Amino acid sequence: MDFEQIIKSAGDAIVVADPAGLITYWNPAAERIFGHCSTDVLGQTLDIITPTQHQKRHWDGYAKTMQSGQTRYGHTVLRVPALHKDGHTISIAFTITLLHSDAHEITGIAALIRDETAQFMQIKGLKQRIIELEKNATT
């Protein structure tokens, strides 16, 4: 089986970072979702896609995960805002998995990321519509 072909043709972003949080792999879907080509992000920190107001929380969690060898969220799908290259915020859903060497040392993380901006905006619009309908029903 050609895993490289699977990774390169995946519709979801696959981003790998080392224990320091430096990006070591960025597939074509990551380029499409975040707007950065791989040559621009390799060796950069994950701050390149993490909104400033979320960076402290992100790095606190990242450090704990690297130290403990366990992710707080397991295989739970996380939903957070992220940054596109042009500066606009997108909504992403992702899972992470820890990567280990043959000696069982943590070598980094792999994140599988999906752009859910369109779905987020639809839900936001529906919630606003519900609020409007409830307001009109009480008047």
N, C-alpha and C positions, 0 to 999 in steps of 0.2 A: 504494500500500500504506500502511496506517495503522500506522506504527511505534509511535506513542504507545499505541494500543490493544494492540499486541503486548506492549509493555513493562509496561503496567498489568495485563494479564491473565496474564502469565507465572507459572508455578508456582514458579519460582526467584526468589530475591531478586536485584535489580539495585541496586547501591549505587555511587554515583559520588562521588569525593572530589577536591578540588582539590590543587595541589602541596603545600600546607601540611598536608594530611590532614583538612581540614574537609569534612564531608559536604554535598554539593550536590544529590544526588538520592537518593530512598529510595522504592522502589516498594511497592505493597500487599503483595507476598509478603515483603518485608523486614519490614513491620509484623507480619505473621503469624508469621514465624520468630523474630524478636528481641523482639517484644512492645512495641516503641516505635512510636508514630505519627510520621509524617514531620515534623509541625510541632515535635515535641520533639527531633528529631535534626539537622535542617538547621542548619548552622553549628557543630555540635559536632564534636569530633575522633573518630576511629575508636576511641579508648579506650573509648567507650561500649559497644563489643561485644568489646573485647580484654581477656582476663584480665590482671590486674596483672602476674603473673609472666612474661607473654609480651610486655609492652609495649616493653621496651627493644629486644629482638630485632626486633620489628615495625617500630619507628621507625628503627632502624639500616638495615634493608633498604629501607624506604620512602625514606629520604633518599638512599641509594645509587641507587635506581631513578630518582628525580627528577633527580639530578645526571648520571647516565650516559645516561639515555634508554633503558635496557634493563632488563628484569626478569630477575633471576637464574634464574627458573624457566620462562621462556617460556610456553608454553600448557599446562604440566604441571598436573594437578589436584592442588591442595594440600589436605591434611586437617589441621585444627587444632581445638582447643577454642575456643568463643566464649561470650560472656555473653548471657543472656536478661535482659530488663528486671527480672524478679522475682529475679534473682541466681543462678539455677541455670545450670550449665554445659551447653551443647549441643555436639554434634559437627557441624562443617560441612565441606563440600568446596567448593572454589571455584577459579575461574580469574580472572586479571586481564588487562586489556589497557590499554595506555597510550593516552591521548587526546591529540590534537595539534590545534593551530590551523591555519588555512590557511598561516601562515608557518612551519609545522613546529615550533612551540614546544610543549612539553608543557603541557597544560592540566589534567591530572589522570589519574586511573585510573577504570576501571569494573570492578567485580567482579561476577561471576555466582556466586551462592551457593546451595547446596542444604543443607538440614538432613538429616544422615545419622545422627542420634542413635539412631533405632530400629535401623538396621543395625549401628551400632557396638556397641550393647548386645547384639544377637544374636551377633555375632562374639565379643565378650568372654565371653558365656555358653558358647558352643561351645568356646572355648579352655579355659575352666575345666573343662568336662565332659571334655575330652581329658586334662587333667592328672589328674583324678580317676580316669578309666578306666585310665590308665597306672600310677597309684599302686596301684590295686586289682589290676592284672595282675601286678605284681611282688611282691605279698604272698601 
